Amino acid sequence: MLRLLRVLRLAKLGRYHHSLEVIISVLKKNKEELVLTTAFMGMLLIGSSCLLYIAEHEAQPEKFESIPAAMWWSIATLTTVGYGDVAPITPLGKLFASMVAVLGIGMFALPTGLLGAGFVEEIQNRKTKTKTQSQPCPHCGKSLDSH
């Protein structure tokens, strides 16, 4: 245990404390949007699995044997990994698959944009706060926060 603490001391995690505070602050401020995006992603996962099961079960009963089995395809498609081990072959299945692939890209772009904007806003707020605190009053020389 003491050796583990020595390793942590070597990593000097204290210097990253400010960055960690920024990340936590952004996550807290965007919590509702991130939860909503995650819930929408879950609904999209279930919906796309159901649609592909309906479209592909007759043509590929061994690959789309159930809705939970179709979720593997849905996860691979929504995350744009696309392993290729399961793919739709019917025209309706291909149509659903292409729509799900496009929605999957958008579903990962949405939280990325939210977090990116949140980081920019948080860093701007901290810079403004630091500038205001560091400037003395031109009349009395005291900190502007004390006025």
C-alpha positions as CSV (number, residue, x, y, z in Angstrom):
1,M,0.0,0.0,0.0
2,L,2.8,2.4,0.8
3,R,4.5,1.6,-2.5
4,L,1.3,2.5,-4.3
5,L,1.2,5.8,-2.5
6,R,4.7,6.5,-3.5
7,V,3.8,5.8,-7.2
8,L,0.9,8.3,-6.9
9,R,3.2,10.8,-5.4
10,L,5.6,10.4,-8.3
11,A,2.7,11.0,-10.7
12,K,2.2,14.4,-9.1
13,L,-1.5,14.4,-9.6
14,G,-1.8,17.7,-7.8
15,R,-0.7,19.7,-10.8
16,Y,-3.8,18.5,-12.7
17,H,-6.2,19.5,-10.0
18,H,-7.2,22.7,-11.8
19,S,-8.0,20.7,-15.0
20,L,-9.9,18.1,-13.1
21,E,-12.0,20.9,-11.5
22,V,-12.8,22.2,-15.0
23,I,-13.9,18.8,-16.2
24,I,-16.1,18.2,-13.2
25,S,-17.7,21.6,-13.5
26,V,-18.5,21.1,-17.2
27,L,-20.0,17.7,-16.5
28,K,-22.1,19.1,-13.6
29,K,-23.4,22.1,-15.7
30,N,-24.3,19.8,-18.7
31,K,-25.6,16.9,-16.6
32,E,-29.2,17.2,-17.9
33,E,-28.3,17.5,-21.5
34,L,-25.9,14.5,-21.2
35,V,-28.5,12.4,-19.5
36,L,-31.1,13.3,-22.1
37,T,-28.6,12.4,-24.9
38,T,-27.8,9.1,-23.2
39,A,-31.5,8.3,-22.8
40,F,-32.1,9.1,-26.5
41,M,-29.2,6.9,-27.5
42,G,-30.8,4.0,-25.5
43,M,-34.2,4.5,-27.1
44,L,-32.4,4.6,-30.5
45,L,-30.6,1.4,-29.7
46,I,-33.8,-0.4,-28.7
47,G,-35.8,1.0,-31.6
48,S,-33.2,0.2,-34.2
49,S,-32.8,-3.3,-32.8
50,C,-36.6,-3.9,-33.1
51,L,-36.7,-2.5,-36.6
52,L,-33.8,-4.6,-37.8
53,Y,-35.2,-7.7,-36.2
54,I,-38.5,-7.2,-37.9
55,A,-36.8,-6.5,-41.3
56,E,-34.1,-9.2,-41.2
57,H,-35.4,-12.1,-39.0
58,E,-37.0,-13.9,-41.9
59,A,-33.9,-13.5,-44.2
60,Q,-31.3,-14.2,-41.5
61,P,-32.8,-16.1,-38.6
62,E,-29.3,-17.2,-37.4
63,K,-28.0,-13.7,-37.1
64,F,-31.1,-11.8,-36.1
65,E,-32.6,-14.5,-33.9
66,S,-34.0,-12.1,-31.3
67,I,-34.2,-8.5,-30.5
68,P,-31.4,-8.7,-27.9
69,A,-29.2,-10.5,-30.5
70,A,-30.0,-7.6,-33.0
71,M,-28.7,-5.2,-30.4
72,W,-25.2,-6.3,-31.2
73,W,-25.7,-5.1,-34.7
74,S,-27.2,-1.9,-33.4
75,I,-24.4,-1.1,-31.0
76,A,-21.8,-1.8,-33.7
77,T,-23.6,0.5,-36.1
78,L,-24.5,3.3,-33.7
79,T,-20.9,3.5,-32.5
80,T,-19.7,3.4,-36.1
81,V,-17.5,0.4,-35.4
82,G,-19.3,-1.8,-37.9
83,Y,-17.5,-5.1,-37.4
84,G,-19.2,-6.6,-40.4
85,D,-20.1,-9.9,-38.7
86,V,-23.8,-9.0,-38.9
87,A,-25.2,-6.9,-41.8
88,P,-28.6,-6.5,-43.2
89,I,-29.3,-8.0,-46.6
90,T,-32.9,-7.1,-47.3
91,P,-33.7,-3.7,-48.9
92,L,-35.8,-2.6,-46.0
93,G,-33.0,-3.7,-43.6
94,K,-30.4,-1.8,-45.6
95,L,-32.7,1.3,-45.5
96,F,-33.1,1.1,-41.7
97,A,-29.3,0.4,-41.3
98,S,-28.3,3.5,-43.3
99,M,-30.7,5.7,-41.3
100,V,-29.4,4.2,-38.0
101,A,-25.7,4.8,-39.1
102,V,-26.4,8.4,-39.8
103,L,-28.2,8.9,-36.5
104,G,-25.4,7.1,-34.7
105,I,-22.9,9.7,-36.0
106,G,-25.1,12.5,-34.9
107,M,-25.7,11.0,-31.5
108,F,-22.0,11.0,-30.8
109,A,-21.5,14.5,-32.2
110,L,-24.2,15.9,-30.0
111,P,-22.5,15.3,-26.6
112,T,-19.1,16.2,-28.1
113,G,-20.5,19.6,-29.1
114,L,-22.1,20.1,-25.7
115,L,-18.9,19.3,-23.8
116,G,-16.8,21.3,-26.2
117,A,-19.0,24.4,-25.8
118,G,-19.1,23.8,-22.0
119,F,-15.3,23.7,-21.8
120,V,-15.0,27.0,-23.8
121,E,-17.6,28.6,-21.6
122,E,-16.0,27.4,-18.4
123,I,-12.5,28.5,-19.4
124,Q,-13.8,31.9,-20.4
125,N,-15.6,32.3,-17.1
126,R,-12.5,31.4,-15.2
127,K,-10.4,33.8,-17.2
128,T,-12.8,36.6,-16.6
129,K,-13.0,35.8,-12.9
130,T,-9.2,35.8,-12.7
131,K,-8.8,39.1,-14.5
132,T,-11.4,40.8,-12.3
133,Q,-9.8,39.5,-9.1
134,S,-6.3,40.5,-10.0
135,Q,-7.0,44.1,-11.0
136,P,-6.8,46.7,-8.3
137,C,-9.2,49.5,-8.0
138,P,-7.7,52.6,-9.8
139,H,-8.8,54.9,-6.9
140,C,-7.9,53.1,-3.7
141,G,-5.7,50.3,-4.8
142,K,-7.8,47.6,-3.1
143,S,-9.1,44.5,-4.9
144,L,-12.2,45.1,-7.0
145,D,-13.9,42.2,-5.1
146,S,-14.0,44.3,-1.9
147,H,-16.0,47.1,-3.5
